[in-house]
Amino acid sequence: MSITAEDVKARLSAVIDPNSQKDFVTSKSVKNIKVDGGAISLDVELGYPARSQIESIRAAVTAALQLIPGAETVSANVYSKIISHTVQRGVKLMPNVKNIIAVASGKGGVGKSTTAVNLALALAAEGAAVGVLDADIYGPSQPMMLGITGRPESKDGKTMEPLENHGLQVSSIGFMIDPDEPMVWRGPMVVQALTQLLEQTNWRDLDYLIVDMPPGTGDIQLTLSQKVPVTGAVIVTTPQDIALLDARKGLKMFEKVGIPILGVVENMSTHICSNCGHAEAIFGHGGGEKMCADFGVEFLGALPLTMAIREQTDSGRPTVVAEPDGPVATVYKEIARKVAVKVAEKAKDMTSKFPSIVIKSD
């Protein structure tokens, strides 16, 4: 009895993607099945970056197919292909940027910028092309966190090149001002600066652009939600009731303007004593998870309050780069994987397929 493509699909329908928790057939990841006698070859296309997991996924697929009676050789080509996904209605996609992820918080001081930079680095570590836009105009911190100094170059006098470090493309108002210079700007000037940073930076074929938002729900957040093609937002909070109060407002704002919430990250969930290792919930316990249950969004993960995270970001080498195999970096990578999977599950953007209709009056 010869092997058919249906036999291959039937076997793979029992193999679960460890990240999406869906089988590879339902998720439409299986492509180009070819059967020649006892030789089986196929492609497995992942919609998210997974450099560290490609071998284990290939092994799982190969092991399942070798159980088919008559199967002799199995060749599984596993790879990632990240595409553009739908954004708010009426907003056009940006050239050279497939997906924009906003990292936001209801109030300052909850570790939003630290989470944003480590999220970007974790996605890059899995093989994605990632950029960081420091939209916190009043308090730009990404240049220091990423250890980048200098001013961006302009090749045509109209646009600027992003600065790079740790494999990330970065644009920030912090590159253009003195570190001690306060940004005493009114709302319209801040909005204009953000728009220029976003549109006049020559991003180079990004899979993800991580936008480090300023805290709150003011002009910049509104401009971003109305004019910038945002794929989804990640909300950062602490378990403290005061922080959760503001985080809820931030979450509701994104919902009102039609930007999906990819999930919530709880920062500073526990303090781990550097001397004895005792864990203590200084800011409370379970606040982030309760907020997710109330609003029906995913809880992406909880991060501890440790001195190492602060020291590493202050030195320009965030945790994912400084200790890539450490326990905290592992949590950041798990959060990044969940975010990438959530983005991959969103509908594919089809606006490029539609013709442009132009009405002319003669």
Residue pairs with C-beta under 8 A, 6 or more apart in sequence:
1 69
1 70
2 35
2 37
2 70
3 35
3 38
3 40
3 68
3 70
3 71
4 35
5 33
5 35
7 68
8 30
8 33
8 35
8 40
8 42
8 65
8 68
9 25
9 30
9 33
11 64
11 65
11 67
11 68
12 23
12 24
12 25
12 30
12 61
12 64
12 65
13 23
13 24
13 25
13 26
14 23
14 64
15 23
15 24
15 60
15 61
15 64
16 22
16 23
17 23
17 24
17 27
17 29
17 46
17 57
18 53
18 56
18 57
19 48
19 50
19 53
19 337
19 338
19 341
20 27
20 341
20 344
20 345
24 30
24 44
24 61
27 47
29 44
29 45
29 46
29 47
30 42
30 43
30 44
31 42
31 43
31 44
31 45
32 41
32 42
32 43
33 40
33 41
33 42
34 40
34 41
34 42
37 72
38 70
38 71
38 72
38 73
39 72
39 73
39 75
40 65
40 68
40 71
40 73
40 74
40 75
41 74
41 75
41 76
41 77
42 61
42 75
42 76
42 77
43 76
43 77
43 78
43 79
44 57
44 58
44 61
44 76
44 77
44 78
44 79
45 79
45 80
45 81
46 54
46 57
46 78
46 79
46 80
46 81
46 344
47 80
47 81
47 82
47 83
47 341
47 344
47 345
48 80
48 82
48 126
48 337
48 340
48 341
48 343
48 344
49 80
49 82
49 123
49 126
49 127
49 128
49 207
49 340
50 57
50 80
50 126
50 127
50 337
51 80
51 125
51 126
51 127
52 125
52 126
52 333
54 78
54 79
54 80
57 78
58 76
58 78
61 74
61 76
61 78
62 74
62 76
65 71
65 74
65 76
66 74
80 126
80 127
80 128
82 98
82 99
82 128
82 207
82 208
82 340
82 344
83 98
83 348
83 349
84 93
84 98
84 99
84 348
84 349
84 352
85 98
85 99
85 231
85 343
85 344
85 346
85 347
85 348
85 349
86 231
86 346
86 347
86 348
86 349
87 93
87 100
87 229
87 230
87 231
87 349
88 225
88 226
88 229
88 230
88 257
88 258
88 259
89 258
91 226
91 227
91 228
91 229
91 230
92 229
92 351
93 229
93 349
93 351
93 352
94 100
94 198
94 199
94 203
94 209
94 228
94 229
96 202
96 203
96 204
96 205
96 206
97 131
97 203
97 206
97 209
98 206
98 207
98 208
99 207
99 208
99 209
99 231
99 343
100 208
100 209
100 211
100 228
100 229
100 230
100 231
101 119
101 208
101 209
101 210
101 211
101 230
101 231
101 232
101 233
101 234
101 262
101 339
101 343
102 211
102 213
102 224
102 230
102 232
102 233
102 234
102 254
102 259
103 112
103 115
103 116
103 119
103 210
103 211
103 212
103 213
103 233
103 234
103 236
104 112
104 213
104 215
104 221
104 233
104 234
104 235
104 236
104 250
104 254
105 112
105 213
105 215
105 235
105 236
105 237
105 243
105 246
105 247
105 250
106 215
106 216
106 217
106 235
106 237
106 243
106 245
106 246
106 247
106 248
106 249
106 250
106 251
107 215
107 216
107 242
107 243
107 246
107 247
108 139
108 215
108 216
109 215
110 215
110 236
110 237
110 238
110 243
110 247
110 267
110 268
111 236
111 238
111 267
111 268
111 303
112 212
112 213
112 215
112 236
112 267
113 136
113 141
113 142
113 145
113 212
114 145
114 267
114 309
114 313
114 318
115 234
115 236
115 265
115 267
115 303
115 332
115 335
116 132
116 142
116 210
116 211
116 212
116 236
117 132
117 142
117 145
117 146
117 210
117 212
117 313
117 318
118 318
118 319
118 320
118 329
118 332
119 210
119 234
119 332
119 335
119 336
119 339
120 130
120 131
120 132
120 168
120 208
120 210
121 130
121 166
121 167
121 168
121 318
121 320
121 321
121 332
122 320
122 329
122 332
122 333
122 335
122 336
122 337
123 130
123 207
123 208
123 210
123 336
123 339
123 340
124 130
124 166
124 167
124 168
125 320
125 324
125 333
126 333
126 336
126 337
126 340
128 207
128 208
128 340
129 169
129 204
129 205
129 206
129 207
129 208
130 167
130 168
130 169
130 206
130 207
130 208
130 209
130 210
131 162
131 168
131 169
131 170
131 171
131 203
131 206
131 208
131 209
131 210
132 142
132 146
132 168
132 169
132 170
132 171
132 172
132 209
132 210
132 211
132 212
133 170
133 171
133 172
133 197
133 198
133 201
133 209
133 210
133 211
133 212
134 140
134 141
134 142
134 143
134 170
134 171
134 172
134 173
134 174
134 197
134 212
135 194
135 197
135 198
135 211
135 212
135 213
135 214
135 220
135 224
136 212
136 213
136 214
136 215
137 173
137 183
137 185
137 190
137 193
137 194
137 214
137 220
138 183
138 185
138 190
138 214
139 214
140 172
140 173
140 174
141 174
141 212
142 148
142 170
142 172
142 174
142 212
143 149
143 170
143 172
143 174
143 175
144 174
144 313
144 314
144 316
145 313
145 314
145 316
145 318
146 165
146 166
146 168
146 170
146 316
146 318
147 165
147 166
147 315
147 316
147 317
148 163
148 164
148 165
148 170
148 175
148 316
150 163
150 175
151 175
151 176
152 160
152 161
152 162
152 163
152 171
152 175
152 176
152 201
153 160
153 161
154 160
154 161
155 161
158 200
159 200
159 201
159 202
160 171
160 200
160 201
160 202
161 201
161 202
162 169
162 170
162 171
162 201
162 202
162 203
162 204
163 169
163 170
163 171
163 175
164 170
165 316
166 317
166 318
166 321
169 203
169 204
169 206
171 197
171 198
171 201
172 197
173 183
173 193
173 197
177 183
183 190
185 193
187 218
187 219
188 219
190 219
190 220
191 219
191 220
191 223
194 220
194 223
194 224
195 223
195 227
198 228
203 209
208 340
208 343
211 224
211 228
211 230
213 220
213 221
213 224
214 220
214 221
215 246
216 246
216 250
217 249
217 250
217 253
221 250
221 253
222 257
224 230
225 253
225 254
225 257
225 258
225 259
226 257
230 259
231 260
231 343
231 346
232 259
232 260
232 261
232 262
232 339
232 342
232 343
232 346
233 254
233 259
233 260
233 261
233 262
234 261
234 262
234 263
234 264
234 265
234 300
234 339
235 247
235 250
235 251
235 254
235 261
235 263
235 264
235 265
236 247
236 264
236 265
236 267
237 243
237 244
237 246
237 247
237 264
237 265
237 266
237 267
237 287
237 288
237 291
238 244
238 266
238 267
238 268
238 269
238 283
238 284
238 287
239 266
239 268
239 269
239 281
239 283
239 284
239 285
239 286
239 287
239 288
240 283
240 284
240 287
241 284
241 287
243 283
243 287
244 287
244 288
244 291
247 264
247 291
248 291
248 294
248 295
251 261
251 264
251 291
251 295
251 297
254 260
254 261
255 261
260 346
261 295
261 297
262 298
262 300
262 339
262 342
262 343
263 292
263 297
263 298
263 299
263 300
263 335
263 338
263 339
263 342
264 288
264 291
264 292
264 297
264 298
264 299
264 300
265 288
265 300
265 301
265 302
265 303
265 335
266 287
266 288
266 289
266 299
266 301
266 302
266 303
267 302
267 303
267 305
268 282
268 283
268 303
268 304
268 305
269 281
269 283
269 285
269 288
269 302
269 303
269 304
269 305
270 279
270 280
270 281
270 282
270 302
270 304
270 305
271 279
271 280
271 281
271 282
271 304
271 305
271 306
272 278
272 279
272 304
272 305
272 306
273 279
273 280
274 306
274 307
279 304
282 305
283 305
288 299
288 302
289 299
292 298
292 299
298 338
298 342
300 335
300 338
300 339
301 331
301 334
301 335
301 338
302 331
303 309
303 328
303 331
303 332
304 328
306 328
308 319
308 322
308 323
308 328
309 319
309 328
312 318
312 319
312 321
312 322
312 323
313 319
315 322
319 326
319 328
319 329
319 332
320 329
320 332
320 333
323 329
